């Protein structure tokens, strides 16, 4: 443990804070070693320090105990025997049968009696053992005790392990449990003393670096679990040092909690600046481009030249205005350039012709012929033209001759 990392997950004996519950569990484990019922049970939620408690108990037992720590998942009775022999330092042939492994273990346990030791089998995460393997352990311990060997089994696990021991099939094992201890979460005061104790073990001033309000924030966020306290306090200390702060503030704790939860900082401010820069560049481009007229800007298909309406025939109603559609009208045959004569009653010397209106969307009504007015005889000396009203003859006009001087109308 160093001042750079006072919350290392590998604690030293001097860095362990013995709270009231921790101290009581140690006392129970060290009392009457080898002269009690052989099963010991320590439970607690993950991170509460069960393994640390077992290590401290083993250290206090010292040479009185020959310890075999089982940490690997085991599935069969043969694997259980092989692992115990291996952890006690015994040699055995590979692929040995179960009876040979049991005989080798009995011989090894006899050697511990000569050395006046107690064989202690520590099973970490014992809740992973099946009910059959737990019963196998009980039978193994019973056989060793009948042979005069002193042996104990320390089971470590979550509260679910104690619930499993309540099963009727495991009643013989449950009846042989002599020590029971449950590690509870640390209170706010215990969490504060724990943090400052770890700093003091590293040669730092815990009260100055972690004020009371910061310790209270860590205790609340970690729910009093020592493993989470270590992780959160270590990260908060790193954040405070990066910010150049001599003390860890609650804001540093909240930032550390976000980091440990996997949250990454969002780039809202950076994204907003980038969007503003992009919009500014677009405005510069728009202002630099020359303006286009409405006709030039419009697509070719939307520009139409609408022809002016043709004059209607005399007396015919005005044709309807052609409808303008957004798409070009299909090509139609243009009206003939020659004038088409419309037969009417001859009333003048020149033919009357009407141009045909160009094709439109709505056909015009046909012209209606009106009756010709009655012919009138111009007075004598009228220089107007006289029209021949004989149908079918070619139309012509000639001046009317003046009457003779001695003419007397009859």
C-alpha positions as a LaTeX table, in Angstrom:
\begin{tabular}{lrrr}
\hline
Residue & $x$ (\AA) & $y$ (\AA) & $z$ (\AA) \\
\hline
Unk1 & 0.00 & 0.00 & 0.00 \\
Unk2 & 1.44 & 3.34 & $-1.11$ \\
Unk3 & 0.31 & 6.99 & $-0.86$ \\
Unk4 & $-0.47$ & 6.85 & $-4.59$ \\
Unk5 & $-2.93$ & 3.98 & $-4.06$ \\
Unk6 & $-4.10$ & 3.71 & $-0.46$ \\
Unk7 & $-7.24$ & 1.78 & $-1.47$ \\
Unk8 & $-5.60$ & $-1.18$ & $-3.17$ \\
Unk9 & $-7.77$ & $-4.32$ & $-3.28$ \\
Unk10 & $-4.89$ & $-6.29$ & $-1.75$ \\
Unk11 & $-4.91$ & $-5.05$ & 1.85 \\
Unk12 & $-2.15$ & $-5.58$ & 4.37 \\
Unk13 & $-2.88$ & $-6.65$ & 7.96 \\
Unk14 & $-2.22$ & $-3.12$ & 9.20 \\
Unk15 & $-4.71$ & $-1.63$ & 6.72 \\
Unk16 & $-7.64$ & $-3.76$ & 7.94 \\
Unk17 & $-10.05$ & $-1.89$ & 10.19 \\
Unk18 & $-11.54$ & $-4.23$ & 12.75 \\
Unk19 & $-15.09$ & $-3.03$ & 13.24 \\
Unk20 & $-17.23$ & $-4.40$ & 16.03 \\
Unk21 & $-18.76$ & $-7.15$ & 13.87 \\
Unk22 & $-15.44$ & $-7.99$ & 12.22 \\
Unk23 & $-13.71$ & $-8.33$ & 15.58 \\
Unk24 & $-16.45$ & $-10.58$ & 16.95 \\
Unk25 & $-16.22$ & $-12.89$ & 13.92 \\
Unk26 & $-12.46$ & $-13.16$ & 14.39 \\
Unk27 & $-12.90$ & $-14.05$ & 18.02 \\
Unk28 & $-15.35$ & $-16.83$ & 17.19 \\
Unk29 & $-13.10$ & $-18.31$ & 14.53 \\
Unk30 & $-10.04$ & $-18.35$ & 16.76 \\
Unk31 & $-11.75$ & $-19.79$ & 19.82 \\
Unk32 & $-11.45$ & $-23.54$ & 20.55 \\
Unk33 & $-9.74$ & $-24.35$ & 17.26 \\
Unk34 & $-9.82$ & $-28.14$ & 16.78 \\
Unk35 & $-11.96$ & $-28.76$ & 19.88 \\
Unk36 & $-15.42$ & $-27.96$ & 18.54 \\
Unk37 & $-17.90$ & $-29.05$ & 15.90 \\
Unk38 & $-15.93$ & $-29.10$ & 12.64 \\
Unk39 & $-18.01$ & $-26.79$ & 10.41 \\
Unk40 & $-17.67$ & $-22.98$ & 10.49 \\
Unk41 & $-19.98$ & $-20.69$ & 8.49 \\
Unk42 & $-19.26$ & $-17.06$ & 7.45 \\
Unk43 & $-21.87$ & $-15.30$ & 5.25 \\
Unk44 & $-22.23$ & $-11.84$ & 3.80 \\
Unk45 & $-23.03$ & $-10.03$ & 0.58 \\
Unk46 & $-20.33$ & $-9.85$ & $-2.11$ \\
Unk47 & $-17.60$ & $-7.35$ & $-1.23$ \\
Unk48 & $-18.19$ & $-7.46$ & 2.53 \\
Unk49 & $-14.74$ & $-8.90$ & 3.28 \\
Unk50 & $-15.38$ & $-12.61$ & 3.90 \\
Unk51 & $-12.12$ & $-13.63$ & 2.22 \\
Unk52 & $-10.22$ & $-10.93$ & 4.12 \\
Unk53 & $-11.71$ & $-12.24$ & 7.36 \\
Unk54 & $-10.59$ & $-15.78$ & 6.52 \\
Unk55 & $-7.06$ & $-14.57$ & 5.69 \\
Unk56 & $-6.79$ & $-12.71$ & 8.98 \\
Unk57 & $-8.08$ & $-15.75$ & 10.88 \\
Unk58 & $-5.53$ & $-18.01$ & 9.17 \\
Unk59 & $-2.78$ & $-15.52$ & 10.02 \\
Unk60 & $-3.83$ & $-15.59$ & 13.68 \\
Unk61 & $-3.97$ & $-19.37$ & 13.77 \\
Unk62 & $-0.38$ & $-19.46$ & 12.68 \\
Unk63 & 1.39 & $-22.80$ & 12.93 \\
Unk64 & $-1.54$ & $-24.38$ & 14.75 \\
Unk65 & $-3.36$ & $-24.95$ & 11.44 \\
Unk66 & $-2.51$ & $-26.73$ & 8.19 \\
Unk67 & $-4.73$ & $-24.90$ & 5.75 \\
Unk68 & $-6.03$ & $-26.03$ & 2.35 \\
Unk69 & $-7.87$ & $-23.25$ & 0.53 \\
Unk70 & $-10.26$ & $-24.41$ & $-2.19$ \\
Unk71 & $-11.16$ & $-21.71$ & $-4.69$ \\
Unk72 & $-11.72$ & $-23.71$ & $-7.88$ \\
Unk73 & $-15.19$ & $-24.91$ & $-8.91$ \\
Unk74 & $-15.51$ & $-28.59$ & $-8.11$ \\
Unk75 & $-18.03$ & $-31.02$ & $-9.55$ \\
Unk76 & $-17.15$ & $-34.55$ & $-8.39$ \\
Unk77 & $-15.89$ & $-36.25$ & $-5.24$ \\
Unk78 & $-12.64$ & $-37.21$ & $-6.99$ \\
Unk79 & $-11.95$ & $-33.56$ & $-7.88$ \\
Unk80 & $-12.62$ & $-32.62$ & $-4.26$ \\
Unk81 & $-10.07$ & $-35.14$ & $-2.94$ \\
Unk82 & $-7.45$ & $-34.14$ & $-5.52$ \\
Unk83 & $-7.82$ & $-30.45$ & $-4.72$ \\
Unk84 & $-7.49$ & $-31.00$ & $-0.95$ \\
Unk85 & $-4.35$ & $-33.10$ & $-1.39$ \\
Unk86 & $-2.86$ & $-30.58$ & $-3.79$ \\
Unk87 & $-3.49$ & $-27.63$ & $-1.43$ \\
Unk88 & $-1.97$ & $-29.51$ & 1.51 \\
Unk89 & 1.18 & $-30.10$ & $-0.54$ \\
Unk90 & 0.78 & $-33.88$ & $-0.98$ \\
Unk91 & 1.86 & $-35.80$ & $-4.06$ \\
Unk92 & $-0.31$ & $-38.44$ & $-5.68$ \\
Unk93 & $-0.26$ & $-40.31$ & $-8.99$ \\
Unk94 & $-2.33$ & $-39.01$ & $-11.85$ \\
Unk95 & $-5.62$ & $-40.75$ & $-12.59$ \\
Unk96 & $-5.58$ & $-42.30$ & $-9.15$ \\
Unk97 & $-8.78$ & $-44.01$ & $-8.09$ \\
Unk98 & $-10.97$ & $-42.64$ & $-5.39$ \\
Unk99 & $-10.02$ & $-45.23$ & $-2.76$ \\
Unk100 & $-6.31$ & $-44.49$ & $-3.31$ \\
Unk101 & $-6.91$ & $-40.73$ & $-3.00$ \\
Unk102 & $-8.86$ & $-41.25$ & 0.24 \\
Unk103 & $-6.07$ & $-43.42$ & 1.65 \\
Unk104 & $-3.48$ & $-40.78$ & 0.74 \\
Unk105 & $-5.52$ & $-38.10$ & 2.51 \\
Unk106 & $-5.89$ & $-40.22$ & 5.65 \\
Unk107 & $-2.12$ & $-40.69$ & 5.78 \\
Unk108 & $-1.57$ & $-36.95$ & 5.36 \\
Unk109 & $-4.02$ & $-36.07$ & 8.13 \\
Unk110 & $-2.15$ & $-38.48$ & 10.41 \\
Unk111 & 1.01 & $-36.45$ & 9.83 \\
Unk112 & $-0.79$ & $-33.30$ & 11.04 \\
Unk113 & $-1.61$ & $-35.07$ & 14.30 \\
Unk114 & 2.10 & $-35.78$ & 14.81 \\
Unk115 & 2.83 & $-32.09$ & 14.27 \\
Unk116 & $-0.02$ & $-31.17$ & 16.64 \\
Unk117 & $-1.82$ & $-29.25$ & 13.94 \\
Unk118 & $-5.43$ & $-28.87$ & 12.93 \\
Unk119 & $-6.24$ & $-29.44$ & 9.26 \\
Unk120 & $-8.50$ & $-26.58$ & 8.09 \\
Unk121 & $-10.23$ & $-26.73$ & 4.69 \\
Unk122 & $-11.36$ & $-23.25$ & 3.60 \\
Unk123 & $-14.01$ & $-23.32$ & 0.85 \\
Unk124 & $-14.51$ & $-19.87$ & $-0.74$ \\
Unk125 & $-17.79$ & $-19.37$ & $-2.63$ \\
Unk126 & $-19.13$ & $-22.54$ & $-1.04$ \\
Unk127 & $-22.59$ & $-21.86$ & $-2.46$ \\
Unk128 & $-21.26$ & $-23.19$ & $-5.79$ \\
Unk129 & $-20.87$ & $-26.67$ & $-4.27$ \\
Unk130 & $-23.69$ & $-29.07$ & $-4.95$ \\
Unk131 & $-25.58$ & $-30.71$ & $-2.13$ \\
Unk132 & $-23.83$ & $-33.97$ & $-3.01$ \\
Unk133 & $-20.38$ & $-32.39$ & $-2.55$ \\
Unk134 & $-21.40$ & $-30.79$ & 0.74 \\
Unk135 & $-22.48$ & $-34.22$ & 1.95 \\
Unk136 & $-19.18$ & $-35.63$ & 0.63 \\
Unk137 & $-17.32$ & $-33.12$ & 2.81 \\
Unk138 & $-19.32$ & $-34.16$ & 5.86 \\
Unk139 & $-18.50$ & $-37.83$ & 5.31 \\
Unk140 & $-14.81$ & $-37.00$ & 4.81 \\
Unk141 & $-14.67$ & $-35.05$ & 8.08 \\
Unk142 & $-16.48$ & $-37.81$ & 9.98 \\
Unk143 & $-14.01$ & $-40.42$ & 8.71 \\
Unk144 & $-11.02$ & $-38.25$ & 9.69 \\
Unk145 & $-12.36$ & $-37.66$ & 13.20 \\
Unk146 & $-12.96$ & $-41.38$ & 13.69 \\
Unk147 & $-9.30$ & $-41.90$ & 12.77 \\
Unk148 & $-8.28$ & $-39.46$ & 15.54 \\
Unk149 & $-7.45$ & $-36.54$ & 13.24 \\
Unk150 & $-8.48$ & $-32.98$ & 14.00 \\
Unk151 & $-10.08$ & $-31.31$ & 11.00 \\
Unk152 & $-12.35$ & $-28.32$ & 10.38 \\
Unk153 & $-14.12$ & $-26.86$ & 7.33 \\
Unk154 & $-14.66$ & $-23.10$ & 6.93 \\
Unk155 & $-17.49$ & $-22.32$ & 4.48 \\
Unk156 & $-17.66$ & $-18.80$ & 3.01 \\
Unk157 & $-20.57$ & $-17.59$ & 0.90 \\
Unk158 & $-23.57$ & $-15.27$ & 0.50 \\
Unk159 & $-26.67$ & $-15.48$ & 2.71 \\
Unk160 & $-28.12$ & $-17.99$ & 0.23 \\
Unk161 & $-25.58$ & $-20.52$ & 1.52 \\
Unk162 & $-27.13$ & $-20.48$ & 4.97 \\
Unk163 & $-30.55$ & $-20.92$ & 3.41 \\
Unk164 & $-29.33$ & $-23.99$ & 1.56 \\
Unk165 & $-28.16$ & $-25.56$ & 4.80 \\
Unk166 & $-31.75$ & $-25.45$ & 5.99 \\
Unk167 & $-32.66$ & $-28.15$ & 3.47 \\
Unk168 & $-33.71$ & $-31.43$ & 5.11 \\
Unk169 & $-31.07$ & $-33.39$ & 3.18 \\
Unk170 & $-28.29$ & $-31.26$ & 4.72 \\
Unk171 & $-29.57$ & $-31.50$ & 8.29 \\
Unk172 & $-26.59$ & $-33.70$ & 9.42 \\
Unk173 & $-24.12$ & $-31.04$ & 8.22 \\
Unk174 & $-26.14$ & $-28.16$ & 9.70 \\
Unk175 & $-26.14$ & $-29.83$ & 13.10 \\
Unk176 & $-22.34$ & $-29.81$ & 13.11 \\
Unk177 & $-21.91$ & $-26.08$ & 12.52 \\
Unk178 & $-20.23$ & $-24.56$ & 15.61 \\
Unk179 & $-19.56$ & $-20.99$ & 14.35 \\
Unk180 & $-21.96$ & $-18.74$ & 12.51 \\
Unk181 & $-21.17$ & $-15.12$ & 11.61 \\
Unk182 & $-22.80$ & $-12.71$ & 9.17 \\
Unk183 & $-20.93$ & $-9.61$ & 7.98 \\
Unk184 & $-23.28$ & $-6.61$ & 7.68 \\
Unk185 & $-22.63$ & $-3.38$ & 5.69 \\
Unk186 & $-20.69$ & $-0.61$ & 7.40 \\
Unk187 & $-22.54$ & 2.29 & 8.96 \\
Unk188 & $-21.74$ & 5.90 & 7.99 \\
Unk189 & $-19.41$ & 6.29 & 10.97 \\
Unk190 & $-17.67$ & 2.96 & 10.28 \\
Unk191 & $-17.25$ & 3.91 & 6.62 \\
Unk192 & $-15.61$ & 7.22 & 7.61 \\
Unk193 & $-13.24$ & 5.48 & 10.03 \\
Unk194 & $-12.48$ & 2.83 & 7.41 \\
Unk195 & $-11.54$ & 5.43 & 4.75 \\
Unk196 & $-9.33$ & 7.41 & 7.07 \\
Unk197 & $-7.71$ & 4.26 & 8.45 \\
Unk198 & $-6.70$ & 3.20 & 4.93 \\
Unk199 & $-5.18$ & 6.64 & 4.30 \\
Unk200 & $-3.34$ & 6.60 & 7.61 \\
Unk201 & $-1.87$ & 3.17 & 6.80 \\
Unk202 & $-0.46$ & 4.76 & 3.61 \\
Unk203 & 1.03 & 7.70 & 5.55 \\
Unk204 & $-1.62$ & 10.29 & 4.58 \\
Unk205 & $-3.83$ & 12.64 & 6.56 \\
Unk206 & $-7.25$ & 11.11 & 6.11 \\
Unk207 & $-9.24$ & 13.85 & 7.86 \\
Unk208 & $-7.71$ & 16.53 & 5.63 \\
Unk209 & $-8.06$ & 14.66 & 2.34 \\
Unk210 & $-11.52$ & 13.18 & 2.99 \\
Unk211 & $-13.73$ & 15.60 & 4.96 \\
Unk212 & $-16.74$ & 14.35 & 6.86 \\
Unk213 & $-19.27$ & 15.33 & 4.19 \\
Unk214 & $-17.24$ & 13.51 & 1.52 \\
Unk215 & $-17.11$ & 10.35 & 3.63 \\
Unk216 & $-20.87$ & 10.55 & 4.14 \\
Unk217 & $-21.36$ & 10.80 & 0.37 \\
Unk218 & $-19.16$ & 7.73 & $-0.21$ \\
Unk219 & $-21.00$ & 5.75 & 2.48 \\
Unk220 & $-24.37$ & 6.57 & 0.91 \\
Unk221 & $-23.29$ & 5.76 & $-2.64$ \\
Unk222 & $-21.53$ & 2.50 & $-1.71$ \\
Unk223 & $-24.24$ & 1.25 & 0.68 \\
Unk224 & $-21.51$ & 0.49 & 3.21 \\
Unk225 & $-19.88$ & $-2.32$ & 1.17 \\
Unk226 & $-16.09$ & $-2.17$ & 1.78 \\
Unk227 & $-15.14$ & $-3.26$ & $-1.74$ \\
Unk228 & $-17.27$ & $-0.51$ & $-3.27$ \\
Unk229 & $-15.92$ & 2.00 & $-0.76$ \\
Unk230 & $-12.39$ & 1.18 & $-1.91$ \\
Unk231 & $-13.24$ & 1.59 & $-5.59$ \\
Unk232 & $-15.23$ & 4.81 & $-5.15$ \\
Unk233 & $-12.73$ & 6.45 & $-2.78$ \\
Unk234 & $-9.77$ & 5.57 & $-5.02$ \\
Unk235 & $-11.46$ & 7.04 & $-8.11$ \\
Unk236 & $-12.62$ & 10.16 & $-6.25$ \\
Unk237 & $-9.06$ & 10.71 & $-5.02$ \\
Unk238 & $-7.79$ & 10.45 & $-8.59$ \\
Unk239 & $-10.41$ & 12.96 & $-9.83$ \\
Unk240 & $-9.50$ & 15.43 & $-7.07$ \\
Unk241 & $-5.80$ & 15.16 & $-7.81$ \\
Unk242 & $-6.44$ & 15.69 & $-11.53$ \\
Unk243 & $-8.42$ & 18.83 & $-10.70$ \\
Unk244 & $-5.59$ & 20.13 & $-8.48$ \\
Unk245 & $-7.68$ & 19.91 & $-5.31$ \\
Unk246 & $-6.02$ & 19.04 & $-1.99$ \\
Unk247 & $-9.30$ & 17.64 & $-0.59$ \\
Unk248 & $-11.84$ & 15.30 & $-2.11$ \\
Unk249 & $-15.21$ & 17.01 & $-2.45$ \\
Unk250 & $-18.66$ & 15.38 & $-2.84$ \\
Unk251 & $-18.68$ & 16.56 & $-6.46$ \\
Unk252 & $-15.54$ & 14.51 & $-7.05$ \\
Unk253 & $-17.33$ & 11.49 & $-5.58$ \\
Unk254 & $-20.29$ & 11.92 & $-7.94$ \\
Unk255 & $-17.97$ & 12.28 & $-10.91$ \\
Unk256 & $-16.12$ & 9.14 & $-9.83$ \\
Unk257 & $-19.42$ & 7.29 & $-9.51$ \\
Unk258 & $-20.32$ & 8.23 & $-13.10$ \\
Unk259 & $-16.92$ & 7.00 & $-14.27$ \\
Unk260 & $-17.22$ & 3.68 & $-12.46$ \\
Unk261 & $-20.72$ & 3.16 & $-13.87$ \\
Unk262 & $-19.28$ & 3.33 & $-17.40$ \\
Unk263 & $-20.86$ & 6.66 & $-18.39$ \\
Unk264 & $-18.82$ & 8.73 & $-20.84$ \\
Unk265 & $-18.96$ & 12.53 & $-21.09$ \\
Unk266 & $-21.37$ & 13.84 & $-23.73$ \\
Unk267 & $-20.19$ & 16.26 & $-26.38$ \\
Unk268 & $-23.23$ & 18.56 & $-26.33$ \\
Unk269 & $-21.19$ & 21.77 & $-26.23$ \\
Unk270 & $-18.79$ & 20.56 & $-28.89$ \\
Unk271 & $-21.63$ & 19.42 & $-31.14$ \\
Unk272 & $-23.43$ & 22.77 & $-30.76$ \\
Unk273 & $-20.28$ & 24.69 & $-31.72$ \\
Unk274 & $-19.77$ & 22.47 & $-34.75$ \\
Unk275 & $-23.38$ & 22.95 & $-35.89$ \\
Unk276 & $-23.10$ & 26.73 & $-35.49$ \\
Unk277 & $-19.90$ & 26.76 & $-37.54$ \\
Unk278 & $-21.54$ & 24.71 & $-40.30$ \\
Unk279 & $-24.53$ & 27.07 & $-40.46$ \\
Unk280 & $-22.24$ & 30.10 & $-40.64$ \\
Unk281 & $-20.30$ & 28.59 & $-43.55$ \\
Unk282 & $-23.56$ & 27.86 & $-45.41$ \\
Unk283 & $-24.71$ & 31.46 & $-44.99$ \\
Unk284 & $-21.44$ & 32.76 & $-46.41$ \\
Unk285 & $-21.82$ & 30.54 & $-49.47$ \\
Unk286 & $-25.41$ & 31.69 & $-50.05$ \\
Unk287 & $-24.48$ & 35.38 & $-49.81$ \\
Unk288 & $-21.57$ & 35.00 & $-52.24$ \\
Unk289 & $-23.70$ & 33.42 & $-55.02$ \\
Unk290 & $-25.36$ & 35.85 & $-57.59$ \\
Unk291 & $-29.09$ & 36.10 & $-57.38$ \\
Unk292 & $-31.10$ & 34.42 & $-60.08$ \\
Unk293 & $-34.27$ & 35.72 & $-61.70$ \\
Unk294 & $-37.49$ & 33.94 & $-61.08$ \\
Unk295 & $-37.63$ & 32.68 & $-64.66$ \\
Unk296 & $-34.05$ & 31.45 & $-64.62$ \\
Unk297 & $-34.48$ & 29.83 & $-61.24$ \\
Unk298 & $-37.64$ & 28.02 & $-62.25$ \\
Unk299 & $-37.30$ & 24.63 & $-63.93$ \\
Unk300 & $-37.84$ & 24.55 & $-67.71$ \\
Unk301 & $-41.00$ & 22.52 & $-67.40$ \\
Unk302 & $-42.68$ & 25.23 & $-65.32$ \\
Unk303 & $-42.21$ & 28.10 & $-67.81$ \\
Unk304 & $-44.99$ & 28.48 & $-70.39$ \\
Unk305 & $-45.72$ & 31.01 & $-73.07$ \\
Unk306 & $-49.48$ & 31.49 & $-73.13$ \\
Unk307 & $-50.64$ & 32.76 & $-76.58$ \\
Unk308 & $-53.02$ & 35.71 & $-76.58$ \\
Unk309 & $-56.63$ & 34.83 & $-77.37$ \\
Unk310 & $-57.64$ & 35.13 & $-81.03$ \\
Unk311 & $-60.42$ & 37.58 & $-81.99$ \\
Unk312 & $-63.82$ & 35.96 & $-82.06$ \\
Unk313 & $-66.08$ & 35.91 & $-85.11$ \\
Unk314 & $-68.66$ & 38.70 & $-85.37$ \\
Unk315 & $-71.60$ & 37.94 & $-83.22$ \\
Unk316 & $-69.99$ & 34.78 & $-81.71$ \\
Unk317 & $-69.61$ & 34.55 & $-77.98$ \\
Unk318 & $-66.07$ & 35.03 & $-76.66$ \\
Unk319 & $-64.26$ & 31.70 & $-76.37$ \\
Unk320 & $-63.31$ & 30.54 & $-72.91$ \\
Unk321 & $-59.81$ & 31.37 & $-71.78$ \\
Unk322 & $-57.49$ & 28.40 & $-72.12$ \\
Unk323 & $-56.61$ & 26.77 & $-68.80$ \\
Unk324 & $-52.96$ & 26.88 & $-67.82$ \\
Unk325 & $-51.71$ & 23.59 & $-66.45$ \\
Unk326 & $-48.40$ & 23.05 & $-64.57$ \\
Unk327 & $-47.21$ & 20.68 & $-67.29$ \\
Unk328 & $-46.80$ & 21.50 & $-70.98$ \\
Unk329 & $-49.84$ & 20.78 & $-73.07$ \\
Unk330 & $-49.46$ & 18.10 & $-75.75$ \\
Unk331 & $-48.68$ & 19.44 & $-79.18$ \\
Unk332 & $-51.74$ & 20.25 & $-81.21$ \\
Unk333 & $-52.15$ & 21.21 & $-84.82$ \\
Unk334 & $-52.03$ & 24.92 & $-85.25$ \\
Unk335 & $-54.99$ & 26.58 & $-86.86$ \\
Unk336 & $-54.67$ & 27.19 & $-90.59$ \\
Unk337 & $-53.19$ & 30.51 & $-91.48$ \\
Unk338 & $-55.80$ & 31.03 & $-94.25$ \\
Unk339 & $-59.03$ & 32.69 & $-93.30$ \\
Unk340 & $-62.13$ & 30.56 & $-93.51$ \\
Unk341 & $-65.12$ & 32.40 & $-94.90$ \\
Unk342 & $-68.31$ & 32.18 & $-92.95$ \\
Unk343 & $-71.39$ & 32.51 & $-95.18$ \\
Unk344 & $-73.56$ & 35.32 & $-93.98$ \\
Unk345 & $-76.07$ & 37.52 & $-95.67$ \\
Unk346 & $-74.32$ & 39.84 & $-98.03$ \\
Unk347 & $-74.42$ & 43.29 & $-96.60$ \\
Unk348 & $-71.15$ & 44.79 & $-97.74$ \\
Unk349 & $-69.00$ & 44.81 & $-100.82$ \\
Unk350 & $-66.10$ & 42.91 & $-99.18$ \\
Unk351 & $-66.22$ & 39.38 & $-97.91$ \\
Unk352 & $-66.20$ & 38.96 & $-94.17$ \\
Unk353 & $-63.96$ & 36.27 & $-92.84$ \\
Unk354 & $-63.20$ & 35.29 & $-89.26$ \\
Unk355 & $-59.98$ & 33.65 & $-88.13$ \\
Unk356 & $-60.35$ & 30.38 & $-86.34$ \\
Unk357 & $-59.20$ & 30.53 & $-82.72$ \\
Unk358 & $-56.34$ & 28.28 & $-81.77$ \\
Unk359 & $-57.13$ & 24.99 & $-80.13$ \\
Unk360 & $-57.74$ & 25.29 & $-76.45$ \\
Unk361 & $-58.64$ & 23.03 & $-73.66$ \\
Unk362 & $-62.37$ & 23.91 & $-74.04$ \\
Unk363 & $-63.88$ & 23.87 & $-77.60$ \\
Unk364 & $-65.68$ & 27.07 & $-78.60$ \\
Unk365 & $-69.33$ & 27.04 & $-79.58$ \\
Unk366 & $-70.01$ & 27.19 & $-83.37$ \\
Unk367 & $-70.95$ & 30.64 & $-84.71$ \\
Unk368 & $-74.62$ & 31.36 & $-85.10$ \\
Unk369 & $-75.70$ & 33.07 & $-88.37$ \\
Unk370 & $-77.96$ & 36.08 & $-87.91$ \\
Unk371 & $-80.58$ & 37.09 & $-90.54$ \\
Unk372 & $-79.33$ & 39.60 & $-93.11$ \\
Unk373 & $-80.74$ & 43.08 & $-92.79$ \\
Unk374 & $-83.10$ & 44.35 & $-95.52$ \\
Unk375 & $-81.45$ & 45.96 & $-98.48$ \\
Unk376 & $-81.67$ & 49.70 & $-98.58$ \\
Unk377 & $-81.41$ & 51.95 & $-101.62$ \\
Unk378 & $-79.08$ & 54.80 & $-101.06$ \\
Unk379 & $-80.34$ & 58.17 & $-101.95$ \\
Unk380 & $-79.37$ & 59.69 & $-105.26$ \\
Unk381 & $-75.86$ & 60.90 & $-105.38$ \\
Unk382 & $-74.76$ & 58.67 & $-102.48$ \\
Unk383 & $-71.22$ & 57.66 & $-103.26$ \\
Unk384 & $-71.50$ & 54.43 & $-101.22$ \\
Unk385 & $-71.11$ & 51.11 & $-102.82$ \\
Unk386 & $-73.97$ & 48.84 & $-103.83$ \\
Unk387 & $-73.71$ & 45.17 & $-103.05$ \\
Unk388 & $-75.27$ & 42.57 & $-105.31$ \\
Unk389 & $-77.40$ & 40.35 & $-103.14$ \\
Unk390 & $-77.61$ & 37.48 & $-105.60$ \\
Unk391 & $-76.32$ & 34.51 & $-103.69$ \\
Unk392 & $-73.46$ & 32.65 & $-105.25$ \\
Unk393 & $-72.24$ & 35.52 & $-107.48$ \\
Unk394 & $-68.89$ & 37.03 & $-106.92$ \\
Unk395 & $-69.06$ & 40.05 & $-104.73$ \\
Unk396 & $-68.14$ & 43.35 & $-106.31$ \\
Unk397 & $-68.76$ & 47.02 & $-105.81$ \\
Unk398 & $-69.09$ & 49.94 & $-108.30$ \\
Unk399 & $-69.85$ & 53.63 & $-107.95$ \\
Unk400 & $-73.47$ & 54.72 & $-108.40$ \\
Unk401 & $-73.85$ & 57.05 & $-111.50$ \\
Unk402 & $-75.24$ & 60.48 & $-110.88$ \\
Unk403 & $-78.78$ & 61.14 & $-112.36$ \\
Unk404 & $-79.04$ & 63.43 & $-115.46$ \\
Unk405 & $-79.85$ & 67.03 & $-115.00$ \\
Unk406 & $-83.31$ & 66.78 & $-116.64$ \\
Unk407 & $-84.25$ & 63.68 & $-114.65$ \\
Unk408 & $-87.59$ & 63.85 & $-112.95$ \\
Unk409 & $-88.49$ & 61.07 & $-110.59$ \\
Unk410 & $-91.72$ & 59.34 & $-111.49$ \\
\hline
\end{tabular}
